[in-house]
Amino acid sequence: MNGMPTASLLTDGLTTVMVLAGPLVGVLAAVGLVTGILQAATQVNDPALGFLPRVVALVATVWLTGGWMLERLAGMVAGNLAGLGGSGP
């Protein structure tokens, strides 16, 4: 195999996944923490109050960062495919 080593592909893929998931996980953790504090302070234990703010935050985050995420993912895929281009027989 003359292409990129498997370890390099794996490293690129996992790094990209972590970078792309970072904003989503961070926003969801922050919203979950704030929602949990508010539910504990008001003693309202409605499941919808824990779920709906997270969904709204997730949709807003994807809407705001979706272009950057797709650009980053497309760049990683294009770079890896270009590196594998010379691995044919």
Contacts in CASP RR format, 6 or more apart in sequence:
PFRMAT RR
TARGET T0000
AUTHOR 0000-0000-0000
METHOD contacts of the structure
MODEL  1
MNGMPTASLLTDGLTTVMVLAGPLVGVLAAVGLVTGILQAATQVNDPALG
FLPRVVALVATVWLTGGWMLERLAGMVAGNLAGLGGSGP
1 87 0 8 1.000
2 86 0 8 1.000
2 87 0 8 1.000
2 88 0 8 1.000
3 83 0 8 1.000
3 84 0 8 1.000
3 85 0 8 1.000
3 86 0 8 1.000
3 87 0 8 1.000
4 80 0 8 1.000
4 83 0 8 1.000
4 84 0 8 1.000
9 80 0 8 1.000
12 76 0 8 1.000
12 80 0 8 1.000
13 76 0 8 1.000
16 72 0 8 1.000
16 73 0 8 1.000
16 76 0 8 1.000
19 72 0 8 1.000
20 69 0 8 1.000
20 72 0 8 1.000
20 73 0 8 1.000
23 61 0 8 1.000
23 65 0 8 1.000
24 58 0 8 1.000
24 61 0 8 1.000
24 62 0 8 1.000
27 57 0 8 1.000
27 58 0 8 1.000
27 61 0 8 1.000
28 54 0 8 1.000
28 57 0 8 1.000
28 58 0 8 1.000
31 53 0 8 1.000
31 54 0 8 1.000
31 57 0 8 1.000
32 50 0 8 1.000
32 53 0 8 1.000
32 54 0 8 1.000
34 53 0 8 1.000
35 49 0 8 1.000
35 50 0 8 1.000
35 53 0 8 1.000
35 54 0 8 1.000
36 50 0 8 1.000
38 49 0 8 1.000
39 45 0 8 1.000
39 49 0 8 1.000
39 50 0 8 1.000
62 69 0 8 1.000
END
